[in-house]
Structure formats: structure tokens, C-alpha cells
Amino acid sequence: MVPLAAEAFFSEKPSEEAMLWFRRPRPPVALGVALAEAGVHAMMDLSDGLQKDLRRLCVASHCGALIFSEKIPGISRLDWAVSFGEDYELLFCAPSSLRDAIVSLCANHHRSPCRIGTVTAETVVELVGQPWPGSLFDHFPEVFPVTR
């Protein structure tokens, strides 16, 4: 997950790649279908940012997560990577037995999967070693609360 949309929105001099992604995102829909068919579960897109969308995924799945910021790829600013949104990448959970299939499917769709954390039984979503950055964007704050 490279926060190209956040770069395009906040940077004084965004890269051409960031501007292209911001204007015409290319969500990996076909990859999502392939991953689901392979047995991946609890999957969603990252349209509202990792921080909010991961909380939503965990609430719906009655679980929690530990996230390691150093495992999040392509970040120059943690707040851009986890709090902005418009990334349109996939966030999913899968058993380790599917690792090879996931790597192969992602390669076939020109994506590189990365494990940024682990699912927990405790219903807490934690960024290990530091607090979550404040939200940078909120589409519908009254309609979709991130905590219950």
C-alpha cells in the first residue's frame, strides 16, 4: 500500500504517479475475486484509510489486530499511510496456509502482498509502539462510526 492519494492531496509537489492514481484509481477488483475464490476471507478495500477500515473489518469479524508500522510499505509519513484513504488497495485476512497461493495470485495481478500485522482474539486494534495518528479525512462521520 503506497499512499499515493494522500501524496497527491497533501504534497506541494506530488509525483506524476500520485496524481494519476488520485485522478484515476485502479482498484484491484479482479484480484479481490481471485483471492476470495482461493479462500481469503474478511477482505475489503482501503477507501477510508487503514486505521478506519481495519477497525471496521475487526468489528464485523469480532476480533482485533496488532499492526506494525515498520511493515507498512512505501510510507514516508505514517499519517498519510494509515489515516487518509482513497488507496483502493485490499485489506484482508487469511490463514498462513494460503501464503503461497496469495503471493502467486498477487504477482499475476501485478501486486505485492505484505503482512503488516496479525489478527487477535482481543477486540482492540493497536498500532504497536505508538498511538494511531489523527484522522485526515472522513467521508461520512455520522453514518459509519469506527467504534462501538
Secondary structure, DSSP 8 states (H G I E B T S, - for coil): ---HHHHHHH-SS--HHHHHHHHS----HHHHHHHHHHT-EEEEE-SS-HHHHHHHHHHHHT-EEEE-GGGSTT-S-HHHHHHS-----EEEE--GGGHHHHHHHHHHTT------EEEESSS-EEETTS-----S--S-TTTS-S--
